[in-house]
Amino acid sequence: MEVRAGIYARVSTRHSNNKDLTIENQILIARGYIKDNGMTCTKIYIEM
């Protein structure tokens, strides 16, 4: 059975200066988690 997942990434205006919390880093971390757990990423949602 294929498990599908979506990624929702956003940055609070209070934390917009923190490079660890960038949209790009959130997506990289989430993609790694999805891959490591045998899932497939089907959509990425971004809120800015």
Buried (B, 14 or more C-beta within 10 A) or exposed (E): EEEEBEBEBEBEEEEEEEEEBBBEBBBEEBBEEBEEEEBEBEEBEEEE
